[in-house]
């Protein structure tokens, strides 16, 4: 498995040679999305539970019904190799690809951008980029692309502060090929990649919005083959995870100063994605899909049939809200329509009563998190 993506309540994973699967209960059970018209799905990005995008061999597809149907919205040329896709909203998004040209032989990066859900696209061309491998926007206007440059075979980062209208480049000598990038804020970010024997770093960090980067050593004295990290995700400026080839998986709790090895048997860590500071997912080779909850790792599969019973009533609530759950390690959080948390508490096995008499009338969002599930519900108070 090579990619995991979660937006709101729905999560999807994809395999290079297998269909797209989706779950609405954070891995408790999986169903196959209707991807019969896909040849070879490589990247996915969901904005809402229903609205998402996927990259195929020949085109970019969009779904507006949670994967039940897909529509081609852009054709990919035969000289392109699409590397990543990222949408900052249901209408505005980016697709990055590598293009190999001849006469003379050269490489360039293509950045395709749409602001109308793929109806039309504009393309920026960046010369002397062998491979733009990953794209991340911490905010709608600020975005970063992890690359390998061609002229000096060095890692480089393309960045924009105006929503992709202009792109600038920072070339670094600490690392030769950047393979993934993740920003915690607009200014603080991390990138990982590949280093040959003459390069001593496989993680780089910036605190000034990509202007300068500092090399970080994860495994001192590692061999050339070990200097190859493929994925990075930070949940805060201090806490983060990186993974790579040869079962290498690490976390840090001090912004990368020191690292701790995490047991992993999936071969190569292909993607790391955290829903929040406690709940995350990791994909590996041979269909491996792992869930981390408060540091405990559980192996999942696309046909995992586990299901945690969860009942919420009355809806709408008046003075109290009853939650029934058959999980002894769970918690609940209630947010108002502005996204403000108005109530939090732990849940116990069986019946739990939440008093809502002090809440104003309106729409609320109830999120429950347990070792095996994350659920979101809408409720109202009269």
VOGU-3710 file (C-alpha; in Angstrom, 3 decimals, decimal comma):
1> xxxxxxxxxx> 0,000/0,000/0,000  1,389/3,371/-1,010  -0,936/6,169/0,055  -3,342/6,962/2,862  -5,507/10,074/2,970  -8,073/11,227/5,486  -10,298/14,275/5,338  -13,118/14,665/7,866  -14,825/11,295/8,469  -13,742/9,250/5,459
11> xxxxxxxxxx> -10,372/7,722/4,763  -9,028/6,045/1,643  -5,980/3,957/0,863  -4,682/2,861/-2,475  -2,270/0,279/-3,810  -0,328/0,631/-7,035  -1,867/-2,525/-8,485  -5,081/-2,909/-6,482  -8,352/-0,958/-6,260  -9,086/1,981/-3,986
21> xxxxxxxxxx> -10,600/1,040/-0,630  -12,388/3,358/1,769  -13,537/3,300/5,369  -15,973/5,501/7,256  -14,944/4,263/10,706  -11,170/4,716/10,663  -10,265/1,205/9,642  -12,962/-0,728/11,484  -14,224/-2,039/8,150  -13,383/-1,417/4,497
31> xxxxxxxxxx> -15,306/-1,366/1,236  -13,951/-1,112/-2,281  -14,603/2,164/-4,048  -15,921/1,907/-7,596  -12,617/2,155/-9,466  -13,427/-0,171/-12,368  -12,437/2,513/-14,871  -8,991/2,894/-13,303  -5,969/1,357/-15,013  -3,376/1,959/-12,326
41> xxxxxxxxxx> -4,311/4,330/-9,500  -1,309/6,046/-7,912  -2,417/9,032/-5,823  -5,599/10,093/-4,040  -6,714/13,214/-2,188  -10,111/13,636/-0,511  -11,373/17,053/0,541  -14,651/15,977/2,120  -16,415/12,685/2,746  -17,821/12,812/-0,799
51> xxxxxxxxxx> -15,463/14,983/-2,827  -12,080/13,586/-3,867  -9,511/13,265/-6,622  -7,348/10,418/-7,906  -4,552/10,031/-10,435  -4,607/7,247/-13,027  -2,061/6,377/-15,705  -3,761/8,454/-18,361  -5,843/11,039/-16,533  -6,934/12,719/-13,316
61> xxxxxxxxxx> -10,343/11,702/-12,007  -12,830/13,296/-9,625  -15,597/11,859/-7,477  -18,386/13,810/-5,821  -20,134/10,819/-4,227  -17,499/9,176/-2,078  -15,957/7,063/-4,828  -19,170/5,556/-6,217  -18,428/7,194/-9,558  -15,388/8,870/-11,103
71> xxxxxxxxxx> -15,119/11,400/-13,944  -11,941/12,146/-15,908  -11,121/15,859/-15,656  -7,610/16,072/-17,154  -5,541/13,962/-19,548  -1,946/13,161/-18,637  0,540/13,250/-21,519  2,697/10,239/-22,327  5,888/12,136/-21,402  4,694/12,844/-17,852
81> xxxxxxxxxx> 5,018/10,847/-14,661  2,596/12,185/-12,043  4,149/12,294/-8,586  1,584/13,827/-6,241  -1,766/15,593/-5,975  -2,977/18,053/-3,340  -6,185/20,074/-3,094  -6,532/22,940/-0,635  -10,302/23,070/-1,208  -12,873/21,267/-3,327
91> xxxxxxxxxx> -12,150/23,670/-6,193  -8,460/24,582/-5,900  -5,727/22,009/-6,295  -2,347/21,064/-7,685  -0,892/18,097/-9,560  2,878/17,787/-9,901  4,648/15,630/-12,454  8,087/14,962/-13,898  8,612/15,343/-17,639  11,540/13,900/-19,611
101> xxxxxxxxxx> 12,421/15,751/-22,794  14,862/14,942/-25,611  17,046/16,952/-28,013  18,728/17,771/-25,763  18,009/15,372/-22,918  16,631/17,301/-19,991  14,075/17,116/-17,237  11,530/19,567/-15,940  8,780/19,761/-13,342  5,202/20,513/-14,314
111> xxxxxxxxxx> 2,856/22,085/-11,785  -0,755/21,845/-12,918  -3,153/24,116/-11,075  -6,940/24,398/-11,101  -9,237/26,809/-9,291  -12,543/25,444/-10,633  -12,510/21,766/-9,620  -10,598/20,655/-12,683  -12,727/22,306/-15,370  -9,616/24,161/-16,563
121> xxxxxxxxxx> -5,929/23,925/-15,711  -2,908/26,224/-15,872  0,592/24,741/-15,994  3,860/26,136/-14,653  7,136/24,678/-15,924  10,220/24,562/-13,704  13,432/23,705/-15,545  16,187/21,362/-14,336  14,044/19,445/-11,866  14,479/15,691/-12,265
131> xxxxxxxxxx> 11,625/14,732/-10,003  9,089/16,761/-7,982  8,113/14,054/-5,502  5,713/15,500/-2,919  3,600/18,612/-2,401  2,158/20,076/0,800  0,202/23,253/1,492  -0,007/24,127/5,214  -2,347/26,976/4,231  -4,168/27,957/1,015
141> xxxxxxxxxx> -1,455/30,414/-0,079  1,710/28,749/1,252  2,912/25,567/-0,393  6,059/23,485/-0,786  7,275/20,827/-3,237  10,082/18,371/-2,416  12,300/17,766/-5,446  15,563/16,507/-6,862  17,320/19,067/-9,010  19,130/18,042/-12,202
151> xxxxxxxxxx> 22,064/20,406/-12,555  23,894/19,468/-9,356  21,948/16,315/-8,360  20,907/17,983/-5,131  17,738/18,135/-3,140  15,637/21,222/-3,684  12,380/22,735/-2,461  10,003/24,782/-4,569  7,878/27,183/-2,535  5,063/29,638/-3,087
161> xxxxxxxxxx> 3,572/32,241/-0,782  0,828/33,409/-3,163  -1,203/30,305/-3,876  0,937/29,077/-6,747  1,061/32,303/-8,772  4,861/32,315/-8,448  7,350/29,628/-7,407  10,865/30,010/-6,038  13,535/27,405/-5,419  15,953/26,587/-2,626
171> xxxxxxxxxx> 18,761/24,147/-3,458  20,447/22,380/-0,567  23,774/20,607/-0,253  22,818/18,477/2,763  20,707/15,937/0,855  20,527/14,706/-2,728  16,922/13,671/-3,328  13,915/14,881/-1,359  11,069/12,372/-1,333  8,513/13,811/1,089
181> xxxxxxxxxx> 7,781/17,082/2,852  5,490/18,195/5,667  4,981/21,563/7,356  3,579/21,987/10,841  3,089/25,732/10,334  3,728/28,056/7,414  7,293/28,515/8,698  8,330/25,228/10,335  8,687/22,173/8,160  10,608/18,966/7,589
191> xxxxxxxxxx> 11,653/17,074/4,473  13,179/13,629/4,049  15,028/11,902/1,256  17,997/9,988/-0,027  21,697/10,638/0,502  24,698/8,930/-1,062  27,883/8,243/0,906  29,160/11,809/0,497  25,989/13,202/2,058  25,403/12,715/5,746
201> xxxxxxxxxx> 21,780/13,797/6,179  18,403/12,315/5,324  16,197/14,836/7,167  16,243/18,608/6,747  14,370/21,200/8,776  13,421/24,823/8,188  12,097/27,414/10,620  11,949/30,332/8,168  9,379/29,167/5,599  11,830/27,236/3,448
211> xxxxxxxxxx> 14,439/29,950/3,015  17,173/27,981/4,796  17,420/24,324/5,811  19,408/22,487/8,473  20,475/18,853/8,117  19,411/16,336/10,778  20,980/12,920/11,323  18,553/10,176/12,288  20,935/7,217/12,302  24,564/8,259/12,846
221> xxxxxxxxxx> 27,051/6,148/10,927  24,384/4,554/8,734  25,298/2,927/5,435  24,479/4,385/2,038  21,413/2,150/1,714  20,202/3,227/5,132  20,288/6,905/4,205  16,936/6,643/2,436  13,788/7,978/4,082  10,547/8,059/2,138
231> xxxxxxxxxx> 7,880/9,664/4,348  7,521/12,285/7,078  4,663/13,616/9,197  4,801/15,920/12,227  1,863/16,400/14,566  3,494/19,389/16,297  6,743/21,321/16,125  8,253/18,767/18,524  6,577/15,453/17,712  7,097/13,780/14,370
241> xxxxxxxxxx> 7,593/10,517/12,507  9,834/9,488/9,603  10,111/6,183/7,769  12,049/4,615/4,943  13,540/1,456/3,479  14,714/-1,613/5,399  11,952/-1,373/8,043  13,196/2,004/9,267  10,606/3,879/11,309  11,415/6,572/13,907
251> xxxxxxxxxx> 9,783/9,225/16,036  11,049/12,327/17,808  9,636/14,385/20,640  12,087/17,300/20,506  11,865/18,568/16,955  14,388/16,122/15,513  17,230/16,530/18,007  17,002/12,853/18,993  15,129/9,937/17,424  13,649/6,671/18,697
261> xxxxxxxxxx> 13,381/3,517/16,605  9,878/1,998/16,232  9,548/-1,717/15,331  8,260/-2,107/11,776  8,093/-5,167/9,503  6,465/-3,735/6,389  9,710/-3,381/4,428  9,479/0,231/3,263  7,400/2,901/4,984  5,511/4,357/2,023
271> xxxxxxxxxx> 3,271/6,884/3,751  2,632/8,279/7,233  -0,501/10,239/8,045  -1,804/11,364/11,426  -5,419/12,387/11,940  -4,494/14,078/15,209  -1,712/13,909/17,791  -2,876/10,486/19,017  -4,187/8,655/15,946  -2,096/7,903/12,867
281> xxxxxxxxxx> -1,731/5,453/9,977  1,271/3,949/8,197  1,355/2,061/4,891  4,073/-0,397/3,937  4,921/-2,967/1,291  2,883/-6,099/0,564  -0,400/-4,477/1,543  0,641/-3,577/5,094  -1,573/-0,967/6,744  -0,895/-0,025/10,355
291> xxxxxxxxxx> -2,763/2,146/12,824  -1,052/3,940/15,699  -3,068/5,083/18,688  -1,232/6,655/21,626  1,948/4,911/20,490  0,434/1,423/20,153  0,601/-0,053/16,652  -2,092/-2,348/15,224  -2,035/-4,106/11,846  -5,104/-3,555/9,662
301> xxxxxxxxxx> -6,192/-5,130/6,401  -8,615/-4,033/3,721  -11,028/-6,803/4,760  -10,841/-6,078/8,497  -14,338/-6,744/9,813  -13,987/-5,424/13,348  -16,784/-3,109/14,337  -17,339/-1,209/17,543  -20,992/-0,641/18,389  -21,764/3,030/18,920
311> xxxxxxxxxx> -25,174/4,579/19,590  -25,987/8,226/20,213  -29,418/9,493/21,299  -31,625/11,482/21,573  -30,883/13,527/18,473  -31,529/16,387/18,790  -30,710/16,479/22,489  -32,410/18,631/25,116  -30,735/18,356/28,507  -28,664/15,220/28,061
321> xxxxxxxxxx> -27,058/13,059/25,392  -26,647/9,278/25,767  -23,706/7,478/24,154  -23,509/3,682/24,216  -20,217/2,067/23,186  -18,706/-1,412/23,587  -15,191/-0,093/24,042  -13,589/0,476/27,432  -10,942/2,936/26,206  -12,639/5,815/24,442
331> xxxxxxxxxx> -13,190/9,550/24,670  -15,674/12,015/23,215  -15,385/15,642/22,132  -18,212/18,010/21,143  -17,614/21,062/18,944  -20,012/23,826/17,988  -20,554/25,088/14,426  -17,540/27,411/14,810  -15,242/24,476/15,567  -14,879/25,376/19,242
341> xxxxxxxxxx> -14,701/22,486/21,707  -17,487/22,879/24,261  -17,379/19,495/26,023  -14,852/16,679/26,456  -14,820/13,543/28,588  -13,722/9,920/28,719  -16,170/7,155/27,884  -16,615/3,837/29,637  -17,976/0,555/28,349  -21,757/0,694/28,016
351> xxxxxxxxxx> -23,986/3,702/28,664  -22,533/7,193/29,100  -24,629/10,284/29,862  -23,470/13,757/28,822  -25,295/16,775/30,229  -25,999/19,333/27,512  -28,318/21,669/29,375  -25,700/24,445/29,456  -25,158/24,376/25,687  -26,878/26,882/23,442
361> xxxxxxxxxx> -29,389/25,666/20,876  -27,786/24,831/17,531  -25,787/22,293/15,542  -22,938/20,371/17,187  -20,363/17,820/16,030  -19,651/14,811/18,228  -16,336/13,004/17,710  -15,506/9,772/19,511  -12,020/8,295/19,538  -11,068/4,812/20,726
371> xxxxxxxxxx> -8,211/2,381/20,241  -9,841/0,992/17,101  -12,119/3,730/15,811  -12,669/7,396/15,201  -16,266/8,438/14,543  -17,905/11,760/13,826  -21,609/12,544/14,216  -23,819/15,574/13,857  -26,360/16,393/16,552  -28,455/19,339/17,577
381> xx> -29,695/20,819/20,820  -33,198/22,240/21,102
//
